[in-house]
Amino acid sequence: MNNEEYLKWIMPSIKNRSLVISDFRYKKAEEQARMETVKSTDIINFVNEFLCKVGMKTTEDLSFSPRIELQRNGIRQIRYAEIRKKNQIDDKRDIVWIKFTKDNYISVIGTGCDISFSEWARNNTTAGRINQHLNKEWDDSFVLIFPLKEIPENLNRSDIESGIGNYLTHKGVPILDFYSHNY
């Protein structure tokens, strides 16, 4: 087995989830950065495929374009309440979002209302530190947002986030912060 082949079999333990303690996540990010990027239109299709398989509404069903161009008003770039209202979701945190790097890699997948491109996020989040390690920068001109409409009773938004990330990796889409959607 080559030196990094083990990365495909291990899910980091609690001890190794922090970049301060271990470089495990950096190694996985380096592996992902060697893969070819996938067009955001294909990523949108894959996410909608997954949502359909789970029995949820897709962005096509909702007539919602998941590509959100970010506003530069200095206060708030994303209008979460408007997304909630337009898609008639119960909680504005019932979204999964995807941030990209300027060279089109998925940097991180998350859920909730905490999409940030701030200096603090660059320096203190796992995704921000992975980007720095790889000499990459977030593309702060857009994000993909998927409203989570009709989450099945036995699942929650974190389960859907995990499923989306794992489905994308199954489809060969590189994710630099590879484990983010599972924690």
Salt bridges, closest charged atoms under 4 A:
GLU4 OE1 - ARG34 NH2 3.14
GLU5 OE2 - LYS8 NZ 3.52
GLU30 OE2 - HIS133 NE2 2.54
GLU31 OE1 - LYS28 NZ 2.78
GLU49 OE1 - LYS171 NZ 3.57
GLU69 OE2 - ARG67 NE 2.67
GLU82 OE2 - ARG79 NE 3.80
ASP91 OD2 - ARG93 NH2 2.57
ASP91 OD2 - ARG157 NH1 3.88
ASP94 OD1 - ARG157 NH1 2.57
ASP103 OD2 - LYS136 NZ 2.49
GLU137 OE1 - LYS102 NZ 3.40
ASP140 OD1 - ARG72 NH2 3.45
ASP177 OD1 - ARG25 NH2 2.68
